[in-house]
Amino acid sequence: MASPILHWIIDPLCGWSYGALPLINAIEEKFPHLQRLHLGGLYDEDHQPQMTAAMRTQIIHYDEQIHQLTGVSFGNDYKNGLLKDSTLKMNSIPATRALLSIEQTRGHDSMLALLNLIQQAYYQKGLNVTQYDVLAQLGTELGISLDQWSKYLDAVDQNQLYQHIDHSRQLLSRVRGQGFPTVIFENQHAEIGQVPIHGFYGKPQDFVRFVEQQLLKTSFNSKER
Protein backbone atom coordinates (compact mmCIF):
# COMPACT_ATOMS: atom_id res chain seq x y z
CA MET A 1 0.00 0.00 0.00
CA ALA A 2 1.42 3.37 -1.07
CA SER A 3 1.87 6.43 1.13
CA PRO A 4 -0.42 9.44 0.60
CA ILE A 5 0.92 12.18 -1.69
CA LEU A 6 0.10 15.86 -1.97
CA HIS A 7 0.68 16.76 -5.62
CA TRP A 8 1.35 20.34 -6.67
CA ILE A 9 1.06 21.27 -10.35
CA ILE A 10 2.88 24.59 -10.61
CA ASP A 11 5.11 26.75 -12.78
CA PRO A 12 8.10 28.75 -11.51
CA LEU A 13 7.04 31.81 -13.56
CA CYS A 14 3.40 31.71 -12.43
CA GLY A 15 2.45 34.44 -9.95
CA TRP A 16 -0.23 32.30 -8.31
CA SER A 17 2.30 29.47 -7.86
CA TYR A 18 4.53 32.01 -6.12
CA GLY A 19 1.56 32.99 -3.96
CA ALA A 20 1.24 29.33 -2.93
CA LEU A 21 4.91 29.02 -1.94
CA PRO A 22 4.27 29.76 1.78
CA LEU A 23 1.73 26.89 1.78
CA ILE A 24 4.19 24.51 0.14
CA ASN A 25 6.89 25.50 2.64
CA ALA A 26 4.55 25.08 5.62
CA ILE A 27 3.52 21.58 4.53
CA GLU A 28 7.15 20.65 3.88
CA GLU A 29 8.09 21.64 7.41
CA LYS A 30 5.25 19.63 8.97
CA PHE A 31 5.14 16.65 6.57
CA PRO A 32 8.56 16.45 4.87
CA HIS A 33 7.88 13.36 2.75
CA LEU A 34 4.34 14.14 1.61
CA GLN A 35 4.66 16.53 -1.32
CA ARG A 36 5.54 16.05 -4.97
CA LEU A 37 6.07 18.95 -7.36
CA HIS A 38 4.96 18.74 -11.00
CA LEU A 39 6.00 21.48 -13.43
CA GLY A 40 3.42 22.32 -16.08
CA GLY A 41 5.32 24.44 -18.61
CA LEU A 42 3.22 27.63 -18.51
CA TYR A 43 5.55 29.32 -21.00
CA ASP A 44 6.82 26.49 -23.18
CA GLU A 45 8.42 26.54 -26.64
CA ASP A 46 5.03 27.17 -28.27
CA HIS A 47 4.11 30.07 -26.00
CA GLN A 48 6.79 32.60 -25.06
CA PRO A 49 5.32 36.10 -25.23
CA GLN A 50 7.70 39.07 -25.27
CA MET A 51 7.17 41.83 -22.71
CA THR A 52 5.17 44.86 -23.79
CA ALA A 53 3.85 47.85 -21.85
CA ALA A 54 0.31 46.42 -22.03
CA MET A 55 1.48 43.01 -20.80
CA ARG A 56 3.39 44.62 -17.92
CA THR A 57 0.26 46.55 -16.86
CA GLN A 58 -1.79 43.35 -16.92
CA ILE A 59 0.82 41.36 -14.96
CA ILE A 60 1.12 44.06 -12.28
CA HIS A 61 -2.68 44.13 -11.96
CA TYR A 62 -2.77 40.37 -11.35
CA ASP A 63 0.25 40.54 -9.03
CA GLU A 64 -1.54 43.10 -6.87
CA GLN A 65 -4.47 40.69 -6.53
CA ILE A 66 -2.05 37.90 -5.61
CA HIS A 67 -0.38 40.12 -3.00
CA GLN A 68 -3.72 41.11 -1.46
CA LEU A 69 -4.89 37.51 -1.19
CA THR A 70 -1.68 35.67 -0.29
CA GLY A 71 0.57 38.28 1.35
CA VAL A 72 3.60 37.48 -0.84
CA SER A 73 5.62 40.53 -1.90
CA PHE A 74 6.62 41.74 -5.35
CA GLY A 75 9.77 43.84 -5.33
CA ASN A 76 10.42 47.19 -6.98
CA ASP A 77 13.28 45.71 -9.06
CA TYR A 78 10.76 43.25 -10.51
CA LYS A 79 7.91 45.70 -11.14
CA ASN A 80 9.95 48.69 -12.30
CA GLY A 81 13.05 46.89 -13.55
CA LEU A 82 12.56 43.45 -15.07
CA LEU A 83 8.99 44.01 -16.28
CA LYS A 84 10.09 47.19 -18.09
CA ASP A 85 12.63 45.22 -20.14
CA SER A 86 11.08 44.93 -23.60
CA THR A 87 13.59 42.18 -24.51
CA LEU A 88 12.23 39.87 -21.78
CA LYS A 89 10.64 36.73 -23.17
CA MET A 90 8.46 34.74 -20.82
CA ASN A 91 10.04 31.27 -20.84
CA SER A 92 9.52 28.64 -18.14
CA ILE A 93 11.74 26.03 -19.76
CA PRO A 94 15.18 26.98 -18.28
CA ALA A 95 13.85 27.11 -14.69
CA THR A 96 11.85 23.93 -15.25
CA ARG A 97 14.90 22.11 -16.56
CA ALA A 98 17.00 23.39 -13.67
CA LEU A 99 14.45 22.21 -11.09
CA LEU A 100 14.13 18.76 -12.68
CA SER A 101 17.88 18.35 -12.90
CA ILE A 102 18.30 19.21 -9.21
CA GLU A 103 15.50 16.84 -8.21
CA GLN A 104 17.09 14.06 -10.25
CA THR A 105 20.60 14.56 -8.87
CA ARG A 106 20.07 15.93 -5.34
CA GLY A 107 16.49 15.07 -4.44
CA HIS A 108 13.21 16.77 -3.52
CA ASP A 109 14.59 18.94 -0.70
CA SER A 110 17.11 20.63 -3.00
CA MET A 111 14.46 21.04 -5.70
CA LEU A 112 12.19 22.89 -3.26
CA ALA A 113 15.09 25.01 -2.00
CA LEU A 114 15.89 25.98 -5.59
CA LEU A 115 12.22 26.78 -6.30
CA ASN A 116 12.28 29.22 -3.36
CA LEU A 117 15.48 30.82 -4.65
CA ILE A 118 14.14 31.11 -8.22
CA GLN A 119 10.83 32.69 -7.23
CA GLN A 120 12.42 35.08 -4.72
CA ALA A 121 15.05 36.08 -7.29
CA TYR A 122 12.40 36.72 -9.94
CA TYR A 123 9.52 38.29 -8.01
CA GLN A 124 11.49 40.16 -5.35
CA LYS A 125 14.92 40.93 -6.84
CA GLY A 126 13.85 41.24 -10.48
CA LEU A 127 16.47 38.77 -11.76
CA ASN A 128 15.86 37.25 -15.17
CA VAL A 129 15.46 33.56 -14.32
CA THR A 130 14.79 32.69 -17.97
CA GLN A 131 18.60 32.86 -18.37
CA TYR A 132 20.71 29.81 -17.54
CA ASP A 133 23.61 31.90 -16.17
CA VAL A 134 21.26 33.53 -13.63
CA LEU A 135 19.99 30.10 -12.58
CA ALA A 136 23.58 28.85 -12.24
CA GLN A 137 24.36 31.73 -9.85
CA LEU A 138 21.33 30.77 -7.75
CA GLY A 139 22.65 27.21 -7.69
CA THR A 140 25.83 28.41 -5.99
CA GLU A 141 23.65 29.40 -2.99
CA LEU A 142 22.95 25.67 -2.61
CA GLY A 143 26.65 24.86 -2.80
CA ILE A 144 26.52 23.77 -6.45
CA SER A 145 29.63 24.71 -8.43
CA LEU A 146 29.26 25.94 -12.00
CA ASP A 147 30.89 22.73 -13.22
CA GLN A 148 28.45 20.58 -11.24
CA TRP A 149 25.56 22.72 -12.47
CA SER A 150 26.50 22.08 -16.08
CA LYS A 151 26.64 18.32 -15.48
CA TYR A 152 23.27 18.37 -13.70
CA LEU A 153 21.61 20.18 -16.60
CA ASP A 154 23.12 17.76 -19.11
CA ALA A 155 21.40 14.91 -17.24
CA VAL A 156 17.95 16.20 -18.31
CA ASP A 157 17.44 16.19 -22.08
CA GLN A 158 14.57 17.72 -24.07
CA ASN A 159 12.73 14.41 -24.18
CA GLN A 160 12.72 14.01 -20.38
CA LEU A 161 11.75 17.64 -19.93
CA TYR A 162 8.69 17.43 -22.16
CA GLN A 163 7.70 14.01 -20.84
CA HIS A 164 7.55 15.58 -17.37
CA ILE A 165 5.50 18.55 -18.62
CA ASP A 166 3.12 16.24 -20.52
CA HIS A 167 2.65 14.07 -17.41
CA SER A 168 1.92 17.19 -15.32
CA ARG A 169 -0.69 18.34 -17.84
CA GLN A 170 -2.29 14.90 -17.98
CA LEU A 171 -2.59 14.93 -14.18
CA LEU A 172 -4.12 18.42 -14.40
CA SER A 173 -6.61 17.17 -16.97
CA ARG A 174 -7.57 14.13 -14.86
CA VAL A 175 -8.87 16.34 -12.06
CA ARG A 176 -10.16 19.02 -14.46
CA GLY A 177 -7.79 21.57 -12.98
CA GLN A 178 -8.12 25.14 -14.19
CA GLY A 179 -4.45 26.15 -14.16
CA PHE A 180 -1.50 26.67 -11.83
CA PRO A 181 -1.29 25.90 -9.03
CA THR A 182 -3.57 22.88 -8.87
CA VAL A 183 -3.29 20.73 -5.75
CA ILE A 184 -4.27 17.06 -5.65
CA PHE A 185 -4.45 14.73 -2.66
CA GLU A 186 -3.75 11.08 -3.43
CA ASN A 187 -4.56 8.57 -0.70
CA GLN A 188 -2.81 5.25 -0.11
CA HIS A 189 -5.26 3.52 -2.48
CA ALA A 190 -4.19 5.85 -5.35
CA GLU A 191 -7.57 7.63 -5.27
CA ILE A 192 -7.14 11.29 -6.18
CA GLY A 193 -9.12 14.47 -5.66
CA GLN A 194 -8.48 18.16 -6.16
CA VAL A 195 -7.89 20.27 -3.04
CA PRO A 196 -9.75 23.66 -2.89
CA ILE A 197 -6.57 25.68 -2.49
CA HIS A 198 -8.08 29.11 -3.09
CA GLY A 199 -9.47 29.42 0.44
CA PHE A 200 -6.09 28.73 2.04
CA TYR A 201 -3.99 31.46 0.39
CA GLY A 202 -2.27 33.50 3.08
CA LYS A 203 -3.27 30.95 5.75
CA PRO A 204 -0.47 28.35 5.82
CA GLN A 205 -1.33 26.99 9.29
CA ASP A 206 -4.97 26.51 8.30
CA PHE A 207 -3.75 24.57 5.30
CA VAL A 208 -1.47 22.42 7.48
CA ARG A 209 -4.47 21.59 9.68
CA PHE A 210 -6.58 20.76 6.63
CA VAL A 211 -3.94 18.39 5.27
CA GLU A 212 -3.55 16.84 8.72
CA GLN A 213 -7.29 16.10 8.71
CA GLN A 214 -7.04 14.49 5.27
CA LEU A 215 -4.23 12.25 6.50
CA LEU A 216 -6.18 11.26 9.62
CA LYS A 217 -9.23 10.51 7.49
CA THR A 218 -7.10 8.44 5.14
CA SER A 219 -5.62 6.52 8.06
CA PHE A 220 -9.09 5.90 9.57
CA ASN A 221 -10.56 4.75 6.25
CA SER A 222 -7.62 2.41 5.77
CA LYS A 223 -8.32 0.74 9.12
CA GLU A 224 -12.03 0.45 8.21
CA ARG A 225 -11.09 -1.47 5.08
N, C-alpha and C positions, 0 to 999 in steps of 0.2 A: 504494500500500500504506500502510495507516494505521500510526501509532505505537502501541505497547502502552499500555494504560491500567490503572491500579490504581483500581478503583471502591470507594468506601466508602459503604455505606448506613447512615446514622446518624440520631440525633436529639439536638438540643442539651440536652434535659432527660432524657436517658437516662444513668444512672450508668455502665453498661458502655461507652457511647460516650465518656464522660469518661475512663474507664480506658484507652481506646485512644488518647487524645490524644497521649501521648508517642511512640507508634508512628507516628502520622500526621506529627508534627513531625520525627521522625528521617528518615522517607522524604522529606519535603519538602526537608530540608537536603541530602540526598544526590542525589535525583532530582527537581529542582524542577518539571519539566513532566510528571510521570508520573500524578499523582493527580487524581481527580475526586470531588467530594463530592455525595452524593444524600441529601436529607432526607426521612425517611419518615413524618413526622406521627404520632409516638407518641401524643400527646395532641391529637387534632384536634377539630373542632366536635362530633363525635358521642361523644367520650369525654374528658371533662374533670372527673375526680373532685376533690371538695373535701377538703382535709386534715382528717383525724381523728386521734385519739390512736393508734388501732389501725394506721392507715395509716403514721403516723410511725414507729411501732415496727418495722413491716415494712420500710420504706425504710432505716432505720438498720441493720437486720440485713443487708440486701443490700449496703449501702454498706461495711460492715465486711468482707464477703467480697471486694468489689471492691478495697478498700484492701490486704488481705492478699495478693491475687494480683497486683495491678498496681503497688502502691506509691504511687498518687495519694492526696492528702490531702483530707479533708473537714473543713472548719473548724467551730469552735465556734459561730460566728454562724449557720451553716447548720443544724447539728444542734439547737442549743438556742435558736435565734432564729426563722429562717424556717419551719422544720418544725413549730414550735409555734404558728404563726399559723393559726387555724382558718378564716380567710377566704381562705387561699391556694387557688386553683384551678389544678390542673395543666393547663397550656395551652402547647403547643409552637408554636402558630401565629404569635404575634408575633416570636419569635426566628427562626423559619423564614423568615418574610417579610423580616425585616431581613437575614438572611444572603443570601437570593436577590437582594435589591435591591442589596446591596453587590457581589455577584458580577457582576451585570448592568451596573453603572455603573463599578466600579473594578477588577474582575477577581478571579481566583482567589486571589492572594496576600492581598488585603485581606479576602476572605471567610474565609480560614483565620485571619488575625490576629483578626478579629472573633469567630470561633468560640472561640479561646483566651480572649479577654476575657470572653465570655458565660459559658463554663463555669467559669472562675476566679471570676468575680463571684458566680455562683450557688452553687457547691459549696464555695468557700473563704470568701467574704465574706458569704454569706447574703443577697445582693441579689435582689429579686424580678424576674427577667428575663422574667416573663410580662407586664410592664408596659412600654408603649412609651416612657414618659419615662425609665425606667431604661436601656433599650437606647440611647436617644438620648444619654444621658450617656456611655455606653461608647463610642459613636461619636466623641465629642470626643477620645478618646485616640488615635484614628486621624487626627485633624486634620479631622474632618467637622463643620461648623457645624450648628446646629440647623435652619437654613433649608435647607441642602443635604440634611440627613437627611430632612426632610419631602418634598422633591422626589424623593429616591431611593425612599422608600416608595411614593409615588404611582405610580412607574413599574411596580410589580408589583401587578396587580389580583387579585381572588379567583380568577378563572379561571386565570391563570398559576400561581398558588400551588398550586391543587389539581391542575392538570395535572402539575406537577413531582412532587407527592406521589404521584399515581397512577403516574407513570412509575417512580418509585423502588420502589414496591410491586410493580409488574410485573417489574422487574429482580430483586427479592427472590424473587418466585415462580418465575422462570425457573431459578434455581439452587437452589430449595427451601431458601432461607435460613430460619433459625429465629427471627430477630429482629434487634435492633440491638446492636452493629454487625455487619454482614455485609460481608465483603471479597471482591471478585471480581477476578481477573486476566484481562484481555482481551489476547490477542496481536495481532500485526499483521494476522492473517487473520480478525479479529473472532470468534475462538473464545474462549469464556469458561469459567471454572471457579472454584469457590469456594475461597478460601484458608483453611486451618485456623488461624484467628487465635488460638484459645484458648491454644495452647502458647507463644505469643510475648508474652503480657501480662507487663509488667515487664522485658522483654528487647529493648529497641529495636534494639540493634546486631545481635542475632541475626536480627531481622526484616529489617533492612537487608541482611544477607548472604543471607538467603533470597530476597528480591526480586531481588537482584543475580544470583543463580543462575537465577531464572526468566527474567530478561532475556537472560542469556548463552545459555540453552537456546533461547529464542525466536530469537535471532540465528543460532545454529547451525542450527536447523531451517529457517530461512528460506534459508540458503545451500544446504542439502541439496535444497530444492525447486527 
